[in-house]
Amino acid sequence: KKNKTTYFTVRTYSEIIREHAEKYVQAEFIDGFIEMLSIDNIIKEFNAGKQILLYEYLKEQPSGDIKWFKIIAYIFCYEEAKSLQIIVFDQDIDEEKKKLNDLQIRANCDIATGLLNKATTERNIENLLAESNEEVMGAIIIMDIDDLKLINDTHGHLAGDRCISKMAHILREVFRAEDIIGRIGGDEFL
């Protein structure tokens, strides 16, 4: 029999975390992932009284799909060894994130047109004005559909809804993607 020698590489905890992050975690989340699981952060959070750390990130699957995951790290003190220990779980939260995103879209958009709703339109304009300096120029255009009530009364609400949808489609084609376009009333657009 020949003697078989097994070789393995000794790596530090930090190297293992970095290697895992660079292999699986999407680029914009790598630094946060590494920071959350760093030894310094674990000690700092434990000393601050935290025993559970959470971090949400996008992770590439073996199939190539990108999905949302949440790291749940439980920190505990192992008295006999006088050391901190962590147990880390990776939880698939992709469906939860998709549902939350869908709810946010519904909360911010007009259901009939897909444009921003009145409250979101107003909030976005207020934010833009607050962030802009005096030299920035812009325009506010308010439009409505003439005689929409007459169209609804004469041809039915489906015909009126088609007019509203067509107006939204035209506005999306005419204005830039970064422009604020919203439905602020029944037949009013901004």
Salt bridges, closest charged atoms under 4 A:
GLU19 OE1 - ARG11 NH1 2.72
GLU22 OE2 - ARG18 NH1 3.35
GLU45 OE1 - LYS50 NZ 3.50
GLU56 OE1 - LYS97 NZ 2.84
ASP90 OD2 - LYS59 NZ 2.58
ASP92 OD2 - LYS67 NZ 2.85
ASP94 OD2 - LYS98 NZ 3.10
ASP102 OD2 - ARG106 NE 3.18
ASP110 OD2 - ARG183 NH1 3.16
ASP153 OD2 - LYS149 NZ 2.80
GLU173 OE2 - HIS169 NE2 2.78
GLU178 OE2 - ARG176 NE 3.50
ASP179 OD1 - ARG176 NH2 2.74
